[in-house]
């Protein structure tokens, strides 16, 4: 890292809405209640409750065991007794059935928006539809949704995936993962409609995701840099960085905590926008804002600094 001198402070634009969405609030509340009601008993969560390490550590301190495996079904096989918590991302019916068959107490913390997508897929496939699901390969939310009707749902995450589809069914529908980029998803939907003019469109990107992305893009146009507070595991946090880069054409950086801030990001910067992913604890964002508000504007030292300002 180079040497910097500091001048006046930067203006911090607190972008709203930001931070916890209603689904995360519900999930955290459900797990806290489970930890309290079953204190001293085995409590396990299948994968990360939400994609933030700080939330995970809070519950580890309360005695909640994290089981992270390639699939939720594999994770479940490591639970032999007590309470199992299903995360905000949802699980397949097979996982729920297996948990009950094992005699476990099941706490379902699935986000209500994700539940709505599961219900939609159930209705569509029961009515004979083949469903195209736009989602991120390897993310737990698509894993759960695809488990609603194996063989009747096709996962796509890019325009290339759309081009490779070979479908002739008369009843075809498309739906989406809730945490994607609104703009990227629309381009995939547009191409699907070109290829399959009879396709029914059910865009399930949640309002919290849409609102945060739109607010970040609009605010970024008046900022020099945008900081997104969130985990690298978080799809919606990564999408906030992406949309600021691509649509507002401003530099954006993802930070987990205040310790990740780098002076070189703010050289000659006057206005910094701050937003946060939907699974980011408020305290982390407040710490980042506080640091930025006390930080001067850094500029690289090209000559000996003025002693009066050094």
ROVOZA-852493 format. One record per residue (C-alpha): residue number from 0; residue in three letters; chain; x, y, z. Coordinates in Angstrom, 2 decimals. Example, Ala and Ser with C-alpha at 12.3 -4.5 7.8 and 13.67 -1.06 7.14 Angstrom:
% residues 2
site resi->0&resn->ALA&chain->A&px->12.30&py->-4.50&pz->7.80
site resi->1&resn->SER&chain->A&px->13.67&py->-1.06&pz->7.14
This chain:
% residues 310
site resi->0&resn->UNK&chain->A&px->0.00&py->0.00&pz->0.00
site resi->1&resn->UNK&chain->A&px->1.34&py->3.42&pz->-0.91
site resi->2&resn->UNK&chain->A&px->1.65&py->6.55&pz->1.23
site resi->3&resn->UNK&chain->A&px->-1.19&py->9.04&pz->1.43
site resi->4&resn->UNK&chain->A&px->-1.85&py->12.48&pz->2.80
site resi->5&resn->UNK&chain->A&px->-5.34&py->13.39&pz->3.99
site resi->6&resn->UNK&chain->A&px->-7.32&py->16.53&pz->3.26
site resi->7&resn->UNK&chain->A&px->-10.96&py->17.32&pz->4.00
site resi->8&resn->UNK&chain->A&px->-13.43&py->14.59&pz->4.97
site resi->9&resn->UNK&chain->A&px->-15.54&py->12.73&pz->2.45
site resi->10&resn->UNK&chain->A&px->-19.30&py->13.09&pz->2.29
site resi->11&resn->UNK&chain->A&px->-21.00&py->9.78&pz->3.11
site resi->12&resn->UNK&chain->A&px->-24.28&py->9.03&pz->1.33
site resi->13&resn->UNK&chain->A&px->-26.28&py->6.49&pz->3.34
site resi->14&resn->UNK&chain->A&px->-28.23&py->4.65&pz->0.66
site resi->15&resn->UNK&chain->A&px->-31.68&py->3.45&pz->1.67
site resi->16&resn->UNK&chain->A&px->-33.08&py->0.85&pz->1.78
site resi->17&resn->UNK&chain->A&px->-30.13&py->-1.28&pz->2.85
site resi->18&resn->UNK&chain->A&px->-29.36&py->-4.14&pz->5.20
site resi->19&resn->UNK&chain->A&px->-31.66&py->-6.77&pz->6.67
site resi->20&resn->UNK&chain->A&px->-34.74&py->-7.67&pz->4.63
site resi->21&resn->UNK&chain->A&px->-37.90&py->-9.09&pz->6.20
site resi->22&resn->UNK&chain->A&px->-36.89&py->-12.65&pz->5.32
site resi->23&resn->UNK&chain->A&px->-33.61&py->-12.37&pz->7.22
site resi->24&resn->UNK&chain->A&px->-35.34&py->-10.75&pz->10.19
site resi->25&resn->UNK&chain->A&px->-37.81&py->-13.66&pz->10.28
site resi->26&resn->UNK&chain->A&px->-35.06&py->-16.28&pz->9.98
site resi->27&resn->UNK&chain->A&px->-32.88&py->-14.77&pz->12.70
site resi->28&resn->UNK&chain->A&px->-35.88&py->-14.47&pz->15.01
site resi->29&resn->UNK&chain->A&px->-36.83&py->-18.10&pz->14.39
site resi->30&resn->UNK&chain->A&px->-33.35&py->-19.39&pz->15.17
site resi->31&resn->UNK&chain->A&px->-32.98&py->-17.24&pz->18.28
site resi->32&resn->UNK&chain->A&px->-36.27&py->-18.60&pz->19.56
site resi->33&resn->UNK&chain->A&px->-35.22&py->-22.19&pz->18.80
site resi->34&resn->UNK&chain->A&px->-31.88&py->-21.67&pz->20.58
site resi->35&resn->UNK&chain->A&px->-33.63&py->-20.29&pz->23.66
site resi->36&resn->UNK&chain->A&px->-36.39&py->-22.90&pz->23.79
site resi->37&resn->UNK&chain->A&px->-33.97&py->-25.79&pz->23.34
site resi->38&resn->UNK&chain->A&px->-31.03&py->-24.49&pz->25.35
site resi->39&resn->UNK&chain->A&px->-28.79&py->-27.36&pz->26.37
site resi->40&resn->UNK&chain->A&px->-30.24&py->-29.61&pz->23.64
site resi->41&resn->UNK&chain->A&px->-28.72&py->-30.30&pz->20.20
site resi->42&resn->UNK&chain->A&px->-29.71&py->-27.60&pz->17.69
site resi->43&resn->UNK&chain->A&px->-28.32&py->-27.69&pz->14.15
site resi->44&resn->UNK&chain->A&px->-28.85&py->-25.54&pz->11.08
site resi->45&resn->UNK&chain->A&px->-28.59&py->-27.02&pz->7.61
site resi->46&resn->UNK&chain->A&px->-26.12&py->-24.68&pz->5.95
site resi->47&resn->UNK&chain->A&px->-25.83&py->-20.98&pz->6.67
site resi->48&resn->UNK&chain->A&px->-29.04&py->-19.48&pz->8.06
site resi->49&resn->UNK&chain->A&px->-28.26&py->-16.43&pz->5.93
site resi->50&resn->UNK&chain->A&px->-25.08&py->-15.76&pz->4.00
site resi->51&resn->UNK&chain->A&px->-23.17&py->-13.81&pz->6.62
site resi->52&resn->UNK&chain->A&px->-20.37&py->-15.16&pz->8.81
site resi->53&resn->UNK&chain->A&px->-21.15&py->-12.77&pz->11.67
site resi->54&resn->UNK&chain->A&px->-24.69&py->-14.09&pz->12.00
site resi->55&resn->UNK&chain->A&px->-23.30&py->-17.63&pz->11.94
site resi->56&resn->UNK&chain->A&px->-20.83&py->-16.84&pz->14.73
site resi->57&resn->UNK&chain->A&px->-23.59&py->-15.34&pz->16.88
site resi->58&resn->UNK&chain->A&px->-25.46&py->-18.63&pz->16.82
site resi->59&resn->UNK&chain->A&px->-22.34&py->-20.74&pz->17.26
site resi->60&resn->UNK&chain->A&px->-21.84&py->-18.83&pz->20.52
site resi->61&resn->UNK&chain->A&px->-25.38&py->-19.88&pz->21.48
site resi->62&resn->UNK&chain->A&px->-24.51&py->-23.53&pz->20.88
site resi->63&resn->UNK&chain->A&px->-26.11&py->-23.87&pz->17.44
site resi->64&resn->UNK&chain->A&px->-24.17&py->-26.25&pz->15.21
site resi->65&resn->UNK&chain->A&px->-23.60&py->-25.32&pz->11.56
site resi->66&resn->UNK&chain->A&px->-23.60&py->-28.23&pz->9.12
site resi->67&resn->UNK&chain->A&px->-22.30&py->-27.15&pz->5.74
site resi->68&resn->UNK&chain->A&px->-22.38&py->-29.86&pz->3.06
site resi->69&resn->UNK&chain->A&px->-22.71&py->-30.00&pz->-0.75
site resi->70&resn->UNK&chain->A&px->-26.47&py->-30.49&pz->-0.37
site resi->71&resn->UNK&chain->A&px->-29.06&py->-30.04&pz->2.37
site resi->72&resn->UNK&chain->A&px->-29.91&py->-33.74&pz->2.24
site resi->73&resn->UNK&chain->A&px->-26.27&py->-34.67&pz->2.88
site resi->74&resn->UNK&chain->A&px->-26.11&py->-32.19&pz->5.74
site resi->75&resn->UNK&chain->A&px->-29.24&py->-33.68&pz->7.27
site resi->76&resn->UNK&chain->A&px->-27.64&py->-37.10&pz->7.52
site resi->77&resn->UNK&chain->A&px->-25.23&py->-35.65&pz->10.09
site resi->78&resn->UNK&chain->A&px->-28.13&py->-34.76&pz->12.41
site resi->79&resn->UNK&chain->A&px->-29.24&py->-37.65&pz->14.61
site resi->80&resn->UNK&chain->A&px->-31.25&py->-35.94&pz->17.36
site resi->81&resn->UNK&chain->A&px->-32.71&py->-32.69&pz->18.61
site resi->82&resn->UNK&chain->A&px->-33.78&py->-29.70&pz->16.52
site resi->83&resn->UNK&chain->A&px->-32.88&py->-28.95&pz->12.93
site resi->84&resn->UNK&chain->A&px->-33.34&py->-25.46&pz->11.47
site resi->85&resn->UNK&chain->A&px->-34.08&py->-25.04&pz->7.77
site resi->86&resn->UNK&chain->A&px->-32.45&py->-21.85&pz->6.51
site resi->87&resn->UNK&chain->A&px->-33.96&py->-18.81&pz->4.82
site resi->88&resn->UNK&chain->A&px->-33.06&py->-20.22&pz->1.39
site resi->89&resn->UNK&chain->A&px->-35.53&py->-23.11&pz->1.63
site resi->90&resn->UNK&chain->A&px->-35.15&py->-26.85&pz->1.08
site resi->91&resn->UNK&chain->A&px->-36.73&py->-29.53&pz->-1.08
site resi->92&resn->UNK&chain->A&px->-39.73&py->-31.59&pz->0.13
site resi->93&resn->UNK&chain->A&px->-37.39&py->-34.58&pz->0.30
site resi->94&resn->UNK&chain->A&px->-35.31&py->-32.87&pz->2.99
site resi->95&resn->UNK&chain->A&px->-38.39&py->-32.03&pz->5.07
site resi->96&resn->UNK&chain->A&px->-39.74&py->-35.57&pz->4.77
site resi->97&resn->UNK&chain->A&px->-36.40&py->-37.07&pz->5.75
site resi->98&resn->UNK&chain->A&px->-36.08&py->-34.78&pz->8.79
site resi->99&resn->UNK&chain->A&px->-39.49&py->-35.81&pz->10.06
site resi->100&resn->UNK&chain->A&px->-38.78&py->-39.49&pz->9.38
site resi->101&resn->UNK&chain->A&px->-35.69&py->-39.18&pz->11.57
site resi->102&resn->UNK&chain->A&px->-37.86&py->-37.88&pz->14.41
site resi->103&resn->UNK&chain->A&px->-36.25&py->-34.45&pz->14.48
site resi->104&resn->UNK&chain->A&px->-37.92&py->-31.27&pz->15.66
site resi->105&resn->UNK&chain->A&px->-38.04&py->-29.12&pz->12.50
site resi->106&resn->UNK&chain->A&px->-37.90&py->-25.30&pz->12.60
site resi->107&resn->UNK&chain->A&px->-38.59&py->-23.90&pz->9.15
site resi->108&resn->UNK&chain->A&px->-36.98&py->-20.45&pz->8.74
site resi->109&resn->UNK&chain->A&px->-37.56&py->-20.27&pz->4.97
site resi->110&resn->UNK&chain->A&px->-38.12&py->-16.73&pz->3.73
site resi->111&resn->UNK&chain->A&px->-41.77&py->-16.12&pz->2.88
site resi->112&resn->UNK&chain->A&px->-40.76&py->-14.93&pz->-0.60
site resi->113&resn->UNK&chain->A&px->-38.96&py->-18.22&pz->-1.23
site resi->114&resn->UNK&chain->A&px->-41.97&py->-20.14&pz->0.06
site resi->115&resn->UNK&chain->A&px->-44.08&py->-18.30&pz->-2.52
site resi->116&resn->UNK&chain->A&px->-41.75&py->-19.49&pz->-5.29
site resi->117&resn->UNK&chain->A&px->-41.98&py->-23.09&pz->-4.05
site resi->118&resn->UNK&chain->A&px->-45.78&py->-22.85&pz->-4.03
site resi->119&resn->UNK&chain->A&px->-45.76&py->-21.39&pz->-7.55
site resi->120&resn->UNK&chain->A&px->-43.60&py->-24.22&pz->-8.90
site resi->121&resn->UNK&chain->A&px->-45.83&py->-26.79&pz->-7.23
site resi->122&resn->UNK&chain->A&px->-48.93&py->-25.31&pz->-8.87
site resi->123&resn->UNK&chain->A&px->-47.35&py->-24.98&pz->-12.29
site resi->124&resn->UNK&chain->A&px->-45.90&py->-28.48&pz->-12.45
site resi->125&resn->UNK&chain->A&px->-49.11&py->-30.00&pz->-11.06
site resi->126&resn->UNK&chain->A&px->-50.90&py->-28.32&pz->-13.96
site resi->127&resn->UNK&chain->A&px->-48.52&py->-29.91&pz->-16.46
site resi->128&resn->UNK&chain->A&px->-46.09&py->-27.05&pz->-17.01
site resi->129&resn->UNK&chain->A&px->-42.40&py->-27.46&pz->-17.63
site resi->130&resn->UNK&chain->A&px->-40.62&py->-24.74&pz->-15.64
site resi->131&resn->UNK&chain->A&px->-37.44&py->-22.88&pz->-16.52
site resi->132&resn->UNK&chain->A&px->-35.84&py->-21.56&pz->-13.35
site resi->133&resn->UNK&chain->A&px->-33.33&py->-18.70&pz->-13.58
site resi->134&resn->UNK&chain->A&px->-30.87&py->-19.12&pz->-10.73
site resi->135&resn->UNK&chain->A&px->-27.28&py->-19.46&pz->-9.65
site resi->136&resn->UNK&chain->A&px->-25.75&py->-22.93&pz->-9.91
site resi->137&resn->UNK&chain->A&px->-24.59&py->-24.12&pz->-6.50
site resi->138&resn->UNK&chain->A&px->-26.76&py->-21.71&pz->-4.52
site resi->139&resn->UNK&chain->A&px->-29.04&py->-23.36&pz->-1.92
site resi->140&resn->UNK&chain->A&px->-32.20&py->-21.57&pz->-3.04
site resi->141&resn->UNK&chain->A&px->-32.32&py->-23.21&pz->-6.50
site resi->142&resn->UNK&chain->A&px->-31.46&py->-26.56&pz->-4.90
site resi->143&resn->UNK&chain->A&px->-34.63&py->-26.39&pz->-2.83
site resi->144&resn->UNK&chain->A&px->-36.89&py->-25.17&pz->-5.64
site resi->145&resn->UNK&chain->A&px->-35.64&py->-27.74&pz->-8.15
site resi->146&resn->UNK&chain->A&px->-36.46&py->-30.43&pz->-5.61
site resi->147&resn->UNK&chain->A&px->-40.17&py->-29.59&pz->-5.87
site resi->148&resn->UNK&chain->A&px->-40.51&py->-31.37&pz->-9.21
site resi->149&resn->UNK&chain->A&px->-37.36&py->-33.15&pz->-10.40
site resi->150&resn->UNK&chain->A&px->-37.34&py->-33.60&pz->-14.15
site resi->151&resn->UNK&chain->A&px->-39.89&py->-30.84&pz->-14.76
site resi->152&resn->UNK&chain->A&px->-37.63&py->-27.88&pz->-13.90
site resi->153&resn->UNK&chain->A&px->-34.63&py->-26.68&pz->-15.91
site resi->154&resn->UNK&chain->A&px->-32.04&py->-24.42&pz->-14.24
site resi->155&resn->UNK&chain->A&px->-30.48&py->-21.68&pz->-16.39
site resi->156&resn->UNK&chain->A&px->-28.13&py->-18.90&pz->-15.31
site resi->157&resn->UNK&chain->A&px->-26.97&py->-17.35&pz->-18.59
site resi->158&resn->UNK&chain->A&px->-28.03&py->-16.56&pz->-22.13
site resi->159&resn->UNK&chain->A&px->-25.87&py->-19.47&pz->-23.31
site resi->160&resn->UNK&chain->A&px->-27.95&py->-21.81&pz->-21.14
site resi->161&resn->UNK&chain->A&px->-31.10&py->-20.50&pz->-22.81
site resi->162&resn->UNK&chain->A&px->-29.68&py->-21.21&pz->-26.26
site resi->163&resn->UNK&chain->A&px->-28.97&py->-24.83&pz->-25.30
site resi->164&resn->UNK&chain->A&px->-32.57&py->-25.54&pz->-24.24
site resi->165&resn->UNK&chain->A&px->-34.47&py->-28.01&pz->-26.42
site resi->166&resn->UNK&chain->A&px->-38.10&py->-27.90&pz->-25.32
site resi->167&resn->UNK&chain->A&px->-41.29&py->-28.57&pz->-27.25
site resi->168&resn->UNK&chain->A&px->-43.84&py->-28.66&pz->-24.42
site resi->169&resn->UNK&chain->A&px->-47.02&py->-26.61&pz->-25.05
site resi->170&resn->UNK&chain->A&px->-47.10&py->-25.49&pz->-21.41
site resi->171&resn->UNK&chain->A&px->-43.95&py->-23.63&pz->-20.44
site resi->172&resn->UNK&chain->A&px->-43.25&py->-21.13&pz->-17.64
site resi->173&resn->UNK&chain->A&px->-40.25&py->-19.27&pz->-16.27
site resi->174&resn->UNK&chain->A&px->-39.58&py->-18.15&pz->-12.71
site resi->175&resn->UNK&chain->A&px->-36.55&py->-16.91&pz->-10.81
site resi->176&resn->UNK&chain->A&px->-34.33&py->-17.06&pz->-7.76
site resi->177&resn->UNK&chain->A&px->-35.31&py->-14.22&pz->-5.44
site resi->178&resn->UNK&chain->A&px->-31.87&py->-12.58&pz->-5.04
site resi->179&resn->UNK&chain->A&px->-30.68&py->-12.03&pz->-8.62
site resi->180&resn->UNK&chain->A&px->-29.91&py->-8.86&pz->-10.54
site resi->181&resn->UNK&chain->A&px->-33.16&py->-7.44&pz->-11.87
site resi->182&resn->UNK&chain->A&px->-31.49&py->-6.32&pz->-15.10
site resi->183&resn->UNK&chain->A&px->-29.56&py->-9.52&pz->-15.84
site resi->184&resn->UNK&chain->A&px->-32.64&py->-11.59&pz->-15.20
site resi->185&resn->UNK&chain->A&px->-34.74&py->-9.50&pz->-17.52
site resi->186&resn->UNK&chain->A&px->-32.31&py->-10.04&pz->-20.39
site resi->187&resn->UNK&chain->A&px->-32.64&py->-13.81&pz->-19.91
site resi->188&resn->UNK&chain->A&px->-36.43&py->-13.57&pz->-19.74
site resi->189&resn->UNK&chain->A&px->-36.47&py->-11.47&pz->-22.93
site resi->190&resn->UNK&chain->A&px->-34.47&py->-14.14&pz->-24.76
site resi->191&resn->UNK&chain->A&px->-36.72&py->-16.92&pz->-23.45
site resi->192&resn->UNK&chain->A&px->-39.74&py->-15.04&pz->-24.77
site resi->193&resn->UNK&chain->A&px->-38.07&py->-14.75&pz->-28.16
site resi->194&resn->UNK&chain->A&px->-37.31&py->-18.46&pz->-28.30
site resi->195&resn->UNK&chain->A&px->-40.59&py->-19.60&pz->-26.71
site resi->196&resn->UNK&chain->A&px->-43.29&py->-16.98&pz->-27.45
site resi->197&resn->UNK&chain->A&px->-45.93&py->-18.96&pz->-25.50
site resi->198&resn->UNK&chain->A&px->-43.91&py->-19.00&pz->-22.23
site resi->199&resn->UNK&chain->A&px->-45.57&py->-17.66&pz->-19.06
site resi->200&resn->UNK&chain->A&px->-43.40&py->-15.28&pz->-17.04
site resi->201&resn->UNK&chain->A&px->-43.36&py->-15.27&pz->-13.22
site resi->202&resn->UNK&chain->A&px->-40.57&py->-12.96&pz->-12.05
site resi->203&resn->UNK&chain->A&px->-40.01&py->-13.81&pz->-8.39
site resi->204&resn->UNK&chain->A&px->-37.11&py->-11.49&pz->-7.56
site resi->205&resn->UNK&chain->A&px->-38.18&py->-10.18&pz->-4.16
site resi->206&resn->UNK&chain->A&px->-39.08&py->-6.54&pz->-3.64
site resi->207&resn->UNK&chain->A&px->-36.29&py->-6.13&pz->-1.07
site resi->208&resn->UNK&chain->A&px->-33.70&py->-7.17&pz->-3.66
site resi->209&resn->UNK&chain->A&px->-35.19&py->-4.95&pz->-6.35
site resi->210&resn->UNK&chain->A&px->-35.50&py->-1.92&pz->-4.06
site resi->211&resn->UNK&chain->A&px->-31.91&py->-2.20&pz->-2.84
site resi->212&resn->UNK&chain->A&px->-30.51&py->-2.57&pz->-6.34
site resi->213&resn->UNK&chain->A&px->-32.50&py->0.34&pz->-7.77
site resi->214&resn->UNK&chain->A&px->-31.62&py->2.61&pz->-4.86
site resi->215&resn->UNK&chain->A&px->-27.92&py->1.73&pz->-5.16
site resi->216&resn->UNK&chain->A&px->-27.84&py->2.46&pz->-8.89
site resi->217&resn->UNK&chain->A&px->-29.62&py->5.81&pz->-8.54
site resi->218&resn->UNK&chain->A&px->-27.51&py->6.99&pz->-5.61
site resi->219&resn->UNK&chain->A&px->-24.27&py->5.80&pz->-7.22
site resi->220&resn->UNK&chain->A&px->-24.75&py->8.19&pz->-10.13
site resi->221&resn->UNK&chain->A&px->-24.08&py->11.05&pz->-7.69
site resi->222&resn->UNK&chain->A&px->-21.18&py->9.34&pz->-5.90
site resi->223&resn->UNK&chain->A&px->-17.52&py->8.76&pz->-6.71
site resi->224&resn->UNK&chain->A&px->-17.37&py->5.33&pz->-5.06
site resi->225&resn->UNK&chain->A&px->-19.88&py->2.91&pz->-3.52
site resi->226&resn->UNK&chain->A&px->-19.14&py->0.56&pz->-0.63
site resi->227&resn->UNK&chain->A&px->-21.34&py->-2.51&pz->-0.25
site resi->228&resn->UNK&chain->A&px->-21.18&py->-4.08&pz->3.21
site resi->229&resn->UNK&chain->A&px->-21.82&py->-7.80&pz->2.97
site resi->230&resn->UNK&chain->A&px->-20.35&py->-11.28&pz->2.75
site resi->231&resn->UNK&chain->A&px->-18.74&py->-12.71&pz->-0.36
site resi->232&resn->UNK&chain->A&px->-21.12&py->-15.65&pz->0.16
site resi->233&resn->UNK&chain->A&px->-24.12&py->-13.38&pz->-0.27
site resi->234&resn->UNK&chain->A&px->-25.63&py->-13.41&pz->-3.75
site resi->235&resn->UNK&chain->A&px->-27.61&py->-10.21&pz->-3.21
site resi->236&resn->UNK&chain->A&px->-24.53&py->-8.37&pz->-1.88
site resi->237&resn->UNK&chain->A&px->-22.51&py->-9.39&pz->-4.93
site resi->238&resn->UNK&chain->A&px->-25.34&py->-8.24&pz->-7.20
site resi->239&resn->UNK&chain->A&px->-25.29&py->-4.79&pz->-5.56
site resi->240&resn->UNK&chain->A&px->-21.64&py->-4.42&pz->-6.53
site resi->241&resn->UNK&chain->A&px->-22.41&py->-5.68&pz->-10.02
site resi->242&resn->UNK&chain->A&px->-25.29&py->-3.31&pz->-10.77
site resi->243&resn->UNK&chain->A&px->-23.37&py->-0.26&pz->-9.53
site resi->244&resn->UNK&chain->A&px->-20.45&py->-1.21&pz->-11.80
site resi->245&resn->UNK&chain->A&px->-22.54&py->-2.01&pz->-14.85
site resi->246&resn->UNK&chain->A&px->-25.47&py->0.39&pz->-14.67
site resi->247&resn->UNK&chain->A&px->-24.19&py->3.41&pz->-12.74
site resi->248&resn->UNK&chain->A&px->-20.65&py->2.92&pz->-14.10
site resi->249&resn->UNK&chain->A&px->-19.10&py->3.72&pz->-10.74
site resi->250&resn->UNK&chain->A&px->-16.45&py->1.79&pz->-8.82
site resi->251&resn->UNK&chain->A&px->-17.97&py->-0.40&pz->-6.10
site resi->252&resn->UNK&chain->A&px->-16.30&py->-2.56&pz->-3.48
site resi->253&resn->UNK&chain->A&px->-17.63&py->-5.35&pz->-1.27
site resi->254&resn->UNK&chain->A&px->-16.40&py->-5.28&pz->2.33
site resi->255&resn->UNK&chain->A&px->-17.19&py->-7.70&pz->5.12
site resi->256&resn->UNK&chain->A&px->-16.16&py->-5.30&pz->7.90
site resi->257&resn->UNK&chain->A&px->-14.60&py->-1.87&pz->8.39
site resi->258&resn->UNK&chain->A&px->-11.18&py->-3.55&pz->8.38
site resi->259&resn->UNK&chain->A&px->-11.55&py->-4.26&pz->4.64
site resi->260&resn->UNK&chain->A&px->-11.63&py->-0.58&pz->3.63
site resi->261&resn->UNK&chain->A&px->-8.59&py->0.51&pz->1.60
site resi->262&resn->UNK&chain->A&px->-7.39&py->4.15&pz->1.36
site resi->263&resn->UNK&chain->A&px->-6.58&py->3.84&pz->-2.34
site resi->264&resn->UNK&chain->A&px->-10.29&py->3.41&pz->-3.13
site resi->265&resn->UNK&chain->A&px->-10.97&py->6.97&pz->-2.01
site resi->266&resn->UNK&chain->A&px->-8.16&py->8.96&pz->-3.61
site resi->267&resn->UNK&chain->A&px->-9.49&py->12.42&pz->-4.52
site resi->268&resn->UNK&chain->A&px->-12.99&py->11.16&pz->-3.65
site resi->269&resn->UNK&chain->A&px->-15.65&py->13.59&pz->-2.44
site resi->270&resn->UNK&chain->A&px->-18.81&py->11.48&pz->-2.07
site resi->271&resn->UNK&chain->A&px->-18.98&py->7.83&pz->-0.98
site resi->272&resn->UNK&chain->A&px->-22.20&py->5.86&pz->-1.11
site resi->273&resn->UNK&chain->A&px->-22.76&py->3.06&pz->1.42
site resi->274&resn->UNK&chain->A&px->-25.28&py->0.26&pz->1.13
site resi->275&resn->UNK&chain->A&px->-25.51&py->-3.27&pz->2.53
site resi->276&resn->UNK&chain->A&px->-26.69&py->-6.70&pz->1.52
site resi->277&resn->UNK&chain->A&px->-29.96&py->-8.06&pz->2.83
site resi->278&resn->UNK&chain->A&px->-28.18&py->-10.40&pz->5.27
site resi->279&resn->UNK&chain->A&px->-25.76&py->-7.83&pz->6.71
site resi->280&resn->UNK&chain->A&px->-26.09&py->-6.96&pz->10.43
site resi->281&resn->UNK&chain->A&px->-26.74&py->-3.26&pz->10.96
site resi->282&resn->UNK&chain->A&px->-23.83&py->-2.85&pz->13.36
site resi->283&resn->UNK&chain->A&px->-21.32&py->-3.72&pz->10.60
site resi->284&resn->UNK&chain->A&px->-22.71&py->-1.06&pz->8.28
site resi->285&resn->UNK&chain->A&px->-22.74&py->1.54&pz->11.06
site resi->286&resn->UNK&chain->A&px->-19.05&py->0.86&pz->11.75
site resi->287&resn->UNK&chain->A&px->-18.18&py->1.34&pz->8.08
site resi->288&resn->UNK&chain->A&px->-20.15&py->4.60&pz->7.91
site resi->289&resn->UNK&chain->A&px->-18.52&py->5.89&pz->11.10
site resi->290&resn->UNK&chain->A&px->-15.04&py->5.15&pz->9.74
site resi->291&resn->UNK&chain->A&px->-15.75&py->6.88&pz->6.45
site resi->292&resn->UNK&chain->A&px->-17.21&py->9.94&pz->8.19
site resi->293&resn->UNK&chain->A&px->-14.01&py->10.43&pz->10.18
site resi->294&resn->UNK&chain->A&px->-11.67&py->9.71&pz->7.27
site resi->295&resn->UNK&chain->A&px->-10.16&py->12.52&pz->5.26
site resi->296&resn->UNK&chain->A&px->-9.85&py->12.41&pz->1.49
site resi->297&resn->UNK&chain->A&px->-6.62&py->10.53&pz->0.72
site resi->298&resn->UNK&chain->A&px->-4.31&py->11.62&pz->-2.08
site resi->299&resn->UNK&chain->A&px->-1.05&py->9.88&pz->-3.08
site resi->300&resn->UNK&chain->A&px->2.12&py->11.61&pz->-1.92
site resi->301&resn->UNK&chain->A&px->4.03&py->12.74&pz->-5.00
site resi->302&resn->UNK&chain->A&px->6.33&py->15.06&pz->-3.07
site resi->303&resn->UNK&chain->A&px->7.21&py->15.81&pz->0.51
site resi->304&resn->UNK&chain->A&px->4.00&py->16.68&pz->2.31
site resi->305&resn->UNK&chain->A&px->3.34&py->20.14&pz->3.67
site resi->306&resn->UNK&chain->A&px->4.33&py->19.87&pz->7.35
site resi->307&resn->UNK&chain->A&px->1.24&py->21.86&pz->8.27
site resi->308&resn->UNK&chain->A&px->-0.99&py->19.20&pz->6.73
site resi->309&resn->UNK&chain->A&px->1.03&py->16.05&pz->7.36
